[in-house]
Amino acid sequence: MKILHTADWHLGKRLENFSRLEEQKLVMKELVDIANAEQVDLVLVAGDLFDNFNPSTEAVELFYKTLKQLSDNGKRPVIAIAGNHDSPDRIDAPDPLARECGIILVGHPNAEVPCFELDAFRVSKSDKGFIELTLRNFDYPVRILHTAYANEIRLKEYLGAENKELALNQILKNNWEAVAEEYCDDKGVNLLTAHLFMMKKGMPKPEEPEGEKPIMIGNADLIYSEIIPQQIQYSALGHLHNYQNIGTVEKPVVYSSSSLCYSFSEAGQNKSVTIIQARPNENVSIRQINLTQGKPLVRKKFDDIEEAVSWLTNHPDCLVELTLESDTFLKAEDRKRLYQAHSGIIHLIPKLRREHTDSENPVKSIDLNQDIQDLFKDYFKSKNKNQEPNEELINIFREIVD
């Protein structure tokens, strides 16, 4: 059985004021093309389907269109769970209609999916947080433990934890083990999909993506990959945007990566989907397929305007965080030249060189009774090696004061 694992689409996400929707359309088409070329039997989408609780109409339309194409009009089951960026109710709402197209949407943890049957597959068993699928072309089923995102308190409520003081790690372990013990024997393929911040015990805590809504607050809700039941052959996770296997070679626990680079902390990362080949009671094999669509994110630093303009002109098809280091304040005409040279400058960061130490700039007394504009000039000079603010800055300051 061949399974495609993807996550963290963040449909509708912007990079500052720059829309990524056209790139997302391209990468969603690439996902569909990969699923078809690989002839996968099942697709798992592990959360953060949208970027916020109220996505745009265009993002919602792209989501439904992509799921329908991934399902090949009901011939291939697609299971998508909610992440911490998603509204659980919004994800759940179209589920009855989606099931007619072979799409199973799970908004809440421990949800129970109704049993149903299509020509290509059927949901043969279902329980809270669990489904079993029987596919027409296979003489063994695939079982999936699913845990959509909820914060620690809500997750404990959904899992029916009687002891609320018990660590989330232990509650999840107890719940997953009970389900796996009942349903996951060695005569089927056994999977888990969840949107959680999980790590391997004893390893450094992974960095959450820059700009990502943090799941973890301190170390109170650490979840370890060691709690995954031994029956599970592959765990499909969502939340961290860089590919990583925090499990073992024999039993992978994988963050498949986001579909695009969504912050400059991800600059240079390869984005991918994971293809899993699985048989009952055997180790799975996995491989990555890199995604090629979408603009690369690039961090560049220059100390010369001409060099910066030249590089920008020669690299038009990327999104740029540009740092410009100089001895003087960035002039308005230079700023204009940079933006004219490239339409994808997201951040322009002027950086003044600081060659003098505090001992070379002794503290002088401040006359707080002087005019506020003179006070601003003094402050600016104290921070910028005695350089006077230019007329553009003074005009902006006057506008603020007025």
N, C-alpha and C positions, 0 to 999 in steps of 0.2 A: 504494500500500500504506500502510495506517495502523497505526502502532505506538504503544503506550503504554509509557512509561518511568517506573518508580517505583523507590524504594530506601529503605533504612534504616527498615524497619518496627519493628525492636527489640521484637518481640512478647514480652510478659512483663515489660517494663521497669516499674520503680516509680520514683516521685519521692519519695525518702526512704522513708517508710512508707506512702505513698499509692499504691494500686494504680491502674494506667491501663487495666486489661484491658477494662472496659466501654466506655471511650472507643475503645480499639483495635477492638473489635467493630463499633462504629458507623462508624469510618473505613475499615475493611476492606470493609464493605458499600457505602460510598460509592465506593470504588475499583471494585468490581464493577459498580455502577450506571453509572459513567462509561464503563467499557469497553464495556458493552452499549449505552448511549445513543450513543456515538461509533462503534459498530460497528467496533472496532479488529480488525485481522487478526492481531496478534502482541503479546504482552506481555513486557517485559524487566524483571526485578527484580534490581537491581544490588547485592545483598549486605546484610549485617546484617539478616537475616531475623528472627533472635531476638536477645535482649539478652545471653544468656550461653550457655556450652557445654552447660548442663543446664537447659533451659527447663522450666517447669511443664507438667503435663498439659494444662491449659486453653490455654496458649500454643501447644502443638503441635497441639492439636485445631483451634484457630482458623487456624493456618497451613495445614493440609491442606484445611480447608473453603474457605478463601479461594482457594487455588490451583485447586481443583476448579471453583469457581464462575467464576473468571477464564477457565478453559479452556473453559467452556460444554460440559462433559462431552466433551472431546476435539475439539470443532469449531475451537478456537482454540489454537495453540501458546503455551505459557508457558515461558519460560526463566528460571530463578532460580539465581544463583550465591552462593557463600558469601562473607561479609565477615569482618572481623577479630573480630567478636563471636561468630561461628558455629563450631561444631565441624564440620570438613570431613566427617568420617565420618558424623556424624548427618545431614548434608544429603544425602550420597550414598546412605545406607542404603535409603530407599524408592524409589530411582530406577527399578528394574525395574517396580514396580507403578505408579509415577507415570506412566511412559511410556504405559501403557494409557489414561490419561486425558488425554494430550496435554501432559503436564508434563515438562520436562527439567530435572533438578537437577544442578548442577555444584559439587562440594565442593572439588576440588583444581585448582590451576592446571595448564594443559596436559592436562587430562583429555580422553580420547577417547570420545565418545558413540557407542554402537552405532547403526548405521543401522536404522530401523524405519519402518513405514508404517501410517497410520490412514486412515479414510475422507476426512478433511479435508486432510491434509498428509502428507508423508513426509520423513524425513531422507535426502536424496539423496546427500550426500557428508559424510564425517567424517574428521577428522584430529586430532592433538594440538592442543588449544586452538582448534578450528575445527569449525563445522558449517554445512552448507548445507541449507536447507529449501525444498521445493517445495510451494506451497499450491495447492489445487485451483482456486481462482478466479483465478489469475494465470498468465500465460504467461512469467513470468521468476522466478528464484529469489531468495531472500534469504540472504546469507552473513553469518555472525556469528563474529568473533574473540572468544573469551571467556577472561578471566583472573580467576579467583577469587583471593581474598586469600591471601597467604603472606608471612611476613617475608622480609627481604632474602636471608638465607642459604638458606632453603628454596626461595624463588622461583628463585634461581640453579640449585639442584639440579633442580627440576622442568623448567626450560627447557634443561637439559643444557649449561650453560655450561662450556666447557673451561677458560676463563681466569677463575678465581674472583676475581681482582683487578680485573677489568674492572667499571666502574661499572654498577649495575643499570639505569640509564637507557639505556646502550648495549646491554646484553644484551636488554632488552625491545624496543628498536628493531630489533635484528637479527632477533629471533624474529618479531615482527609483520610486518616487511617481507618475510621469507621466505615466510610463510604467505599474505600478501596477494598477493605476486607470483605464487604458484602458483594461487590459487583466485579472486581477486577481479578479474575483468575488468569491462568496462563494460556487460555484458549482464544484470547482476543488481543488486539493492540490497545495498550493502556496509556493515555495521555493526560496531562494537566495543563490548563491554561488559566492565567491569572494576571491581574494588573496590580503589582505590588513592588515595593522596594525590598528586594531580597539580596542577601549576600552570603558568602561562604564563611563559616565560623573560622575565626583566626586570621582572616584576610582583612586588609585595609578597607574601610567603608568606601564604596564607589562614590564619585561625585555625581550629584544630580545635574542635569543640563542647565546651563545658564538661561534664565528666563522661564524655566519650568516651574509650575506650581509645586512647592516641596510637599512630599508625602510625609517625610519623617520630621518630627520635632524632637531634637536631641536623640538619645538612644533608647527612649522608653518603648518604642514599638519595633525594635529590630527583629527581622524575620530571617531565619537561616535556611539555606537550601537543604540542610540535613534533615529537616522535618518532612520532606516530601516522601510519601510512602514508597517502600521498596518495590511495589508492583509497577510503579510508573516508569515507563521506558523513555519518555521525553516530556520536558516541561517547557511550554511556550509562554514566555513572559513579555510584558510590556511595561514601559515607564522610562528606563534608561535608553538614551538615543544612540549609543555606540554598541556595535556587536560585541557580545561577550558570552562565554560559556562559564557559568559559575558552578556547574556541576562537574561531572567526570566525562571521560571519553565514552565510557560504557553507558552512562545515564545522563545525557546532557540536560542542563538547565540553562536555557538560552534567552538572552535579550537579542532580538533579531535586528535591532536598530530602527531609527525613524526612517521615513521615506525620503526626506530631504534634510539638508543641514539647516537647522532653524535658529541657530545663534552663532556668533563668531567664536564661541568656545568650541564649536564643532568644526571649525575651518580645517580643511584637509582630511576629514574623516571620509572613508568610503561607506556609503549606505548600501544596504543589501536586504535580500529576503533569504530565508533559510528553507532548504528543501530536505525533507526527512523521508527516508525509506525505512519502513517498519514491517516486521512480521511478529506474530505472537511468540512470546517466550524467547526472543532473540534480542541482542543489542541492536539498536538502530544505527544507521549511517546517516550523517548529515553533511551538507555542503552549502556554501554561500553562493549566491548569484548577485553580483554587484549591480546596483541601479545606476544608470548612466544619465538619466534625465535630470533637469534642474540646473540652475546656475551655481557654480562653485562660490563659496564664501572665502574671501581672501583678506588677511591682515597685512598691510604694508606700511613701512616706515621710511620716510625720506628726510633729508636735510637740505634738499635743493628743489626749488619749485620747478625748474626746467626738467629735471629727471622725473619728478612726479607726473608732470603733464605728459611727458613722453611715454612713461609706462602706462598711464591710464588710457592714452590714445591707442596703444598697441594691445590692450586687454579689455575690449569692450563687453565681453560676454561673461561678466562675473559681478558679484556684489562685494563692495569694498568697505573695510574699515581703515581709514587713512590717517596716519599720524605724521604730522609735519613738524620737525624740530628745527628751531631757528633762534637767532639772537634777538630778533625783533618781533613785535606783534604782527600777526598775519594781516596783511592789507586786504581791503575789500576787493581790489582789482585782482589780486592773486587768488582769493577765494572764488571769484567769479570765473577765472580761467580754469580752475580745477573742476568746477561743476560743469562747465561747458565741454571739457575734455571727456567726461564720462557721466552717463545717466544713472549709474548704479552705485554712487557714493552714498552709503547709509550713514556712516559717522565720519566727520572730519574733525580730528583732534589736534589743535595747535598746541605745541609744547615748547616752552621757552627754556633754553639752556640755563642752568644755574651754576655759574662758575665761581661765584663769590660765597664765602662762608659768612656766618653771622658775625664773626670777629671783624670782618672787613666792613660790615654794615652795622656799626654800633646803634643801639636803640636810642631814638631821640624822643623827646617829649611830644605829646600830641595835644594840639590846641583844639579842644572840642567846641570852642565858641566860634570858630571860623565858619564861613559859608559852607553848606553841605557839599557843593560842587568842588570846592577847594579841598575839603576833607577827603572826598572820593579820589581826587588827583593824588593827594599824598599817600593814600592807602595803595592805589594802583602802583605808584612809583616804588613803594616799599616792597611790593611783591614782584616787581619786574625790573630789577637792577637799575632803578632810577629813571626808567623810560616813561615818558609822558604818554597818557592815553591819547589815541588819535581822535579826530573830530567825530567819526562815526560812533565811537563808544560814548563820547560826551553827549552826543545827541540822544542816544538810547537811554543814558542815565537821566537826562533832563525829562524825557518822556515818562520814565518810571516815576520820578519825583512828582511830576505834574499830575 
